[in-house]
Structures are given as C-alpha cells and as structure tokens.
Amino acid sequence: MHRSKIGLSMSHLDEFGQIVQCQRHRGVYKEEGRYADADPLYKRALATWKKALGPDHPDVAQSLNNLADLYLAQGRYADAEPLYKRALASTPEQKGSTHSS
C-alpha cells in the first residue's frame, strides 16, 4: 500500500526504520541479560509507535507488552504489571469491539 494511503510521512518511515534497528539490538541485549542497554530501546520503540500511530494502536499495545516482558525478566513485577494491564486494556476484545478478518 502506498504510504500516503495509510497516512505515513517520510519522518514516520524513518522512525520505523530506526525501530527495526532497535529491535535487533534490544533482543540481543535482553537475551544476554544486558537489561540496562535494552531498556531505553524498548522505551524508544514504545514512544515512537505511540507518536506515529496513537495510543490505542495494536503496535503500541505490543510495545507495552514487550517492555513489560523485559521488566518481568528482571523480576521487576511491580513495573511490569501496569504495562501488561495497559496493553490488555487497549485490545479490541477488551474495548468491546469485534474484529472481522
């Protein structure tokens, strides 16, 4: 689909490219237990998705879930729980809408 049809600007496309690069690094950092290195990358991805797509987009919910998973891996349960709840609350099922494929 052409980018103008989905409302993406060149700056959004640049940001998405940066997210892809961050995803590669943050996954490696998480697997290696380098949580301090991974944390800002997860937060950056979340902020970028939220800015570009709005707070209720499924990719934002996935980013919230990913950050919560990082916190869970560190035993930071009190930090993970509200992120999981926010991610779950933004799903169509929780909002009462139905999705047709």
N, C-alpha and C positions, 0 to 999 in steps of 0.2 A: 504494500500500500504506500502511496506517495506520502511523504512526511506532512505536506500541507493538509491532507485529508484527515490526518489524525492530530493535527494541531501542535506539531513539534517544530520548534525553531532550531536553527543551527546550534545555538548555545545548549539546548537540551540534548541534541545529539552528541555534542562534545562531552557533556556531563555524563551521559550514558556510557560513552566510551571509557571515561575515567572510572566509572563504577565497575565495568568489566575488568579493568586492570586491577582495581582494588580487590575485587572478588578473588582473583587468583592469589594475591598476596595474603589476604586475610585468612583464606582457607589453609594455606601452608602454615601461617603463624599459629592458627588455632591448633592444628594437628601437632605442631612442635611444642605446644604449651606456651607460646610467646604471646600471652594474652594482652600484655601491655602494648604490644605492637599491633595486635589485631583490633583492639577496642576502638581506636579512632577511625579505622577503616570501616567498621560496621556502622559507626555513628555517622560518618560522612555519607555512606550509601543511603542510610535512612533519611538524612536531611535532604539529599538530592532528589530522591524519589518523592518525598513529601512536597518539596517545592515545585517539581515538574508535573506531578500527577494529582496532587491534592491528598489530604489526609485519609480519605476513605478508599483509596485505590488498593486493589489486591496486592500490588507490588510493595506498597507501604506496609501492609499487614505482614507480608513475608519478611520484610526487613526488620520489623519489630520482633517477629518470631526468631529470626537469625541472631539478633542481638541478645534476646532472652536465652537462646541456646548457649551463646558464649558465656553469659553470666552463670548459667546452670553448670557448665563445665568447670567453672571456677569455684563452685559452691556458694555463689552469691544469690541465694534463693530469694531473699527479700528484694533484690534488684530485678530478678528475672520475672517474678510473679506478676507485677503490674504490666509489664510488657506483653506477657502472654495474654493477659486479660484484654488489653487494648487491641491486640491482633485478632483475638477471637471475636471481640465486640464489633469489629469492622467487617466481618464476613457477611455475605448476603443472607445466610441462614439465620444469623443472629439478629439481623435487621428486619427479618420477616418477609424478605422478598424471595422470589424464586428465580432461578436461572435456567433458561432453556438452551440446550445445545443445538 
